[in-house]
Amino acid sequence: MSSSSLADPLTSCSPQAASFASATNVLAPNPPAVAINGSPYSSWITNMRLNVKSHDKRLNQDAHALEQFLLTHATGRPTVLIECDGTHQEVKLSTRGKDKTVTVTDFHFTVDVSNALLPADTYGAPVWVVADKEPAKRGRYWHQIDYDPNPASLEAGTSPHRRKTAPLLERMLVRDYARLRKSWLPPWTRLSAQSPTGGVRLLLPGDRIRFKDISAQGYLDFDMGPPSKTLAEWTEEYCASRSPLKEFRFIRTVYGWSLDEVQQMVKRTLATCHSGDHRKETVNVIIKGRKVIVRPNNPLWWLYGLGFLRVFFYITLIYPLIMWPIKRYLLGRCWKVAGSSFAFVRYEHLEDSEPGETIAEYIARVPQAPPESNLKVTSRGISSIVGQRFEDWFSANKQTIINAAVSKAYGGPIVI
């Protein structure tokens, strides 16, 4: 993908871009990526975590090929599972005639809710890139930031960015923000006026227009500035590295549902589905297929990647004392600077709305307007919710979960 295809439409000087900038309600088409099943590079999906991995030689040498490979898999949605487990304790008589407390599993099943994610072919899966001051793994296994050592020369364009370890306070703030974003917010949300100027930036101009001024209620608007370093530049930096233990991790995230709320609501429902002493319900939200990992094809990576050898190396203390320090501080290089996001539910700007009008005015003007509870006023006009809130999804599928628990389900996922 050329750098010109990623130019910001609001700053481009071409006539087509100028006409586009004047029509704020028109979405810019994103540059197409290779078809999901048409990738010419060798890769495979891991059995347990469903991550995509590749040791293809070309991907480690050709930055453009790596960029296209990542964009191809950016639209592959992760698998979201709700794991439900219920137990109780019983007192039984042992063979020696003594009472023994045993834990009995009443049910253990998973619910696949991946179908509730908005389809990428209709609503997109925005690709994001970390901003300069966002603590991230930028070629090391610890968090770093990029900074301008001489901001006064920034306008002249002669001051190259430098890289340093992220300060402890910034790392702690980002950790706190990550917990909130994990709840239900997209990665590019500004959480408050005190948020660090870091965060992530949407890569493509069409996505930056689509998500402009449709922020979540109670939070500041999304930061829609273009990234200072594009995905193409990050892949060039990766391919230029000669480290035998380098890797590029592309992260696919989900947002729109509060995962804590999901756990609590399902747990309260499961509590009524079994009996016994010391009942316990455990609900976990598991996201599989979150990572697209590219690594070189060499004996060192295979040595680090073999699970049964790692167990042996841990037992003999070879891994924690020798292999881990070598990977982290000497030979290892890790880039975790980009990803894509899939929504369960989010706001979408209504193209037939007008700036400055209220929800009541919009409903009166548009006969087929969505329900008032789904609408919100923004600086661009009116936005409406697309997708399904978890409360609505749960009310429609609650009985299916109850039936699985009552029937003492134990096995594969229940796809809803």
N, C-alpha and C positions, 0 to 999 in steps of 0.2 A: 504494500500500500504506500503510495507516494505521500510525501508530506503535504503536497498541495491538496490532496483529497481530504485532509484533516484540517484545513484552514477554517477558522471561525467565520461563519457567514456574515456576522455583524461587523467584521473588520475587513473582510475581503473587498478589494477595489474593483472586482469585475462587475459588469452591468447586471449580470444575472444575480449575483449576490446582493447587489444594491436593491434590486426589486424585491428580492426575498426578504431583506431586512425590513422593508416597509410593510410587509404583510406578516404581522406577528403571529397570526393564528394559523399560518401555513407551516406544516412540518417539512423539514428538509429530509430527503431520503438518505439513509445511511449507505455507505459503500458496501456492496455485496461481499459476502465471504464465500468460501468454498462450501459446497453442500456438505451436510453433516456426514453422509455415508460416502462422500467422494474424495476423502482425504487420501492422497497418494503416499502418505508416510506410514511406516509400520508403528502400530501402537496396540495396546491391549487394555482390558479392564480387569482390575484386581477382583478376586472372588469375594472377599469379605467386605471391603469398604467401597467397592464399585468406582474407585478412582481410575482415571485414565492415565496410563504411563507410557512413555516412549523413550527408547534409547537410540532412535534413528540418527545416523551419523550426519545426515544433511541438516537436520534441525539444530544440531550443535555447531554448525559452521555457517549456515545461510540464514541471516537475520530475517530476510523477507519470508523465507519458507516457514520459519518459526512463528512469525507474526500471523501468517495465514492459518497455520495449524491451530494456534490459540483461538483465533476468531472463529474458526470452524467449530471448535468444541465449546465456545462460549455460549452457544444456544442450546446445548444439551443440558436439560434441567436435572438437578440432583433429585435423589429419592428421599422423601420425608416420611418417616415412620413414627408412629406413637406406640411405644412398647408398654404393654399393660401386664402387671404381675400381681397376683393376690395370694396371700398365704395366711394360715392360722396355725396355732400350736395345739397339740394334743398330748395328753399324758398317757403313756402306754407302759405295760408291764414288761420288763426285760426278761431274758431267759434266766437271769439270776434272781428273779423275784423282786426286783427293785423298780420303782417308778422311773420312767425315762421320758423326758420332754422331747418331742419330735416336731419338726416343722413340716406341715403338709401344704403342698401347692394346690390351690383351688383352680387357678387358671393362669395361663401365660400365653399371650398372643400379641401380635402387632397389627396395627391398622395403617395401611398405606394411604396417605392423604396427598400424594404427589399430584393427583388429578385436579386438586383444588388450586394448584398454581396456575396463574394466567399463562396461556400459551405464548411462547416466544415469537411464533410466526405472526401473531396478531398484535400483541402488545409489546413485543421486543424484550430483549434481555440486555439492558444497558451495560456496556463495558466501561469500567472505571479504572483510573490510574491514580496512584498516590500523588499527593502534592508534595512540594519541597519540604515543608516542615512537619509532615506526618511521619512519626517514628515507624519505620518499616525495615525489613531486611533487604538492603540494597547491595547485595554482593557479599554480605557477611551473615553469620548466624546470630547476630544481635542487632537491636534496633538502631538505625542511624537516620540522620536528617541531612538534607542538602541545604546549603546556605550561601549567600553572597557575601564574601569577605569585605567587599567595598561597594555598598549600596549606591553611593554617589555616582558610580560609573555605570549603573544598570541601564540608564537610558542610552548611553553610548554603545552598549552591547559589547563592551570589551572586558567585562569582569566575569571570568568563568566561575561556576558554582563549585564549592568544595563540600566535602562530606565529613561528618563527625558523628560520634556516638550521641544518641539522643539523651538530653538531661533527664535525671531521675523524675523530676516533677512532671515533665511532659509525658513520660512513659506511664506514670500513674494516672494522669488525666485521661490518656487514651484508653487505658484499661477500664476506667470507669465509664467512658463513653461507649466502649465496646459492649459493656453489659446492657446499656440502654438500647443501643442499636440492635443487639441480639433479641431484645424484647419484640420490637415490631418496626423499627425505623430503618430506612435504607442507609447505606454507608455514607452517602453524600449530604446527609442532613446536618445543618448547623443546630446544635442543641441549645445554645444560649449565646448572648452577646459576649460572654467570657470564653467561648470556645477558642481553642488555639487556631491560628490561621492555617493549620494543616488540613486534615481531612483528605478526601479523595475528589477527583474531578472526572466528570463524564468525558469519555474519549471523543465521541462523535458529535458533530454539530446538531444533527437531527434529534438526538436524545437530549441535548442541552436545551433545545427549544421546547421539546415535549414536556419536560419536567420543570420548566420555568414557572415560578409563582404558583405552584400547586402544593405548597408545603402542608405538612400534617398540622392538625389543629393544636395550638398551644406551643408550637416551636417556631423558630425563625425559618425563613425561606431557605431552600436549598442553595448551596453555593454553586452557581452555574458557570463559573469562569473556566476557560479552557485549561488543560494541563500544561505545565511548563515543559514537561518531558513526555513525549508520546510513547505509545507501546512500541512503535518501530525503533525508537531510540533505546528503549530498555532492552529489546532483543538484540540490538547491535552491541550493546555493552556486554550482554551475556555471551554472545558468540565470540567476542574478542578475548574473553578470558581463556587461558590455557590450563586452568586448574582441572585435574583429573576427577575431583569430587565436587564439581559444580552442579547446580540444579536450578531450574526455573519452575516456580509453583504459581499456577493460575487458579484463583479461588472462585468458586461459584456459590454465592450466598442466597438466602431467602429472607424475605421480610413481609410485613403486613399483618402477621399474627403475633401476639404476645406469647412466647413459648412458655413463660411462667403461668400465664392464665390458662393455656391449654392443659398444662399438667394439673393445675388445681381443679379445674372443672371436671376433667375426666376422673381424677382421683376421688372427688366427692361422689360421683355417680357410681364408681366401682365399689365404694364402701357399703352400698346397700345390696350388693350382689352375692355376698357370701357371708357365712356365719362361722362361729367358733371363738375360742379364747385367743386373745392377743392377735386380733386380725391386723393385717398389714397390707396396704396397697402401695405399689410402686409404679409410677408412671414416668417414663423417660421419652424425650423427643430425640430421635436419632436421624441425623442427616448424612446420607451416604452419597458418594459420587461428587463430593465437594471440590476435589482437586484434579487439576490436569498437570502432570509432572513430567518434565523433560530432563533427561540426564544423559551423559555420555555412555557409550558402550565400552566399558573397560573392566578388567578383573577387580579393581578396587571397589567399584560400585556394586558389583555382584557379591563381593565378600561382605560388604556392609548390609546388603539387602536380604541375605539368606536368613530366614527366621530361626531355623534350628541351630545354625552356627552362632547366632547372636545370643541364644540362651546359653550355649556353652561358654561364649566369651564373657557373659555376665557372671556366670558361676565361678569362673577362674579369675575374675577381676581384670581380664585383658581389655574388655570394652571400656569400662569406666576409667581405668588408669592410663590406657595407651590409645585405644582407637578413638574414643570420644574427643580427647584433647587434640588429636591430630586432625580430626574432621572439623572441629569448631575453630581452632586457632591457626592451623597451618595450611592444610590443603583444601578445606571445605569452602565453598562459595554458594550462597543462596540468594536468589532474587524472588521476593514475594511482594510484588509491587502492583499487581493488576488482577482484575477479576470481572465477573459479571453478576448481576442480581436478578432474581426472579421474585415476583410479587404474588402473594395470596390475594391481597386487596390493596388498592391504592386509588388516589384521585387522578382523574383524567379531565383535562380542560375541554369544555363544551364549545365547539367551534361556532355555534349559533348564538352564544352569549355575547354581551357587550360590556366593555369596561365601565364601571361605575354603577351598574344596575344592581338592585337587590334581588334576593331569592324570590320574594313575592312578585316583583315586576317580571322576572324571567318566567315564572310559572304562569302568570297571567298572559304573557305574550306567546309562550310556546305550549300548545295544547298537549303534546306528548312528552312533557317534561318528566324527568325521574321524580321519585318521591322526595318531599322536602327534606326528610332526614338524611338523604344521601348527598345533599348539595352543600356547597360552601362558597362564600364570596372570596375572590382573589383580586389582585390588581389587574389581571387580564380579563376578568368577568366572573363566570361561574364554573366551578369544577364539580364533577360528580364521581361518586365511588364506582369503580369497576371491580369485579370479583365478588367474593363472598366473605363477609365478616365471620370470624370463628363462631360467634354466638349463633348466627344463622346456620352455619354449617353443622354445628353440634346439635342444634334442635332438630335438624332434618335427619341426622344419622345417629342420634343418641340411642335409639332402640336397637340398632344393629350392634352397638358396643355392649349394651346390656345383655342381649341374647347370647353373644359370644361368651360373656363372663358367666352367665347362668348355666350355659351348656358345658361349662368347664373346658373351654377351647384350649387347645395346646398344639401349636404347629405353625404353619406358614402364615404370611401376612394376609389380612383381610383387606382387599382392595376396594376402596369406596370412591 
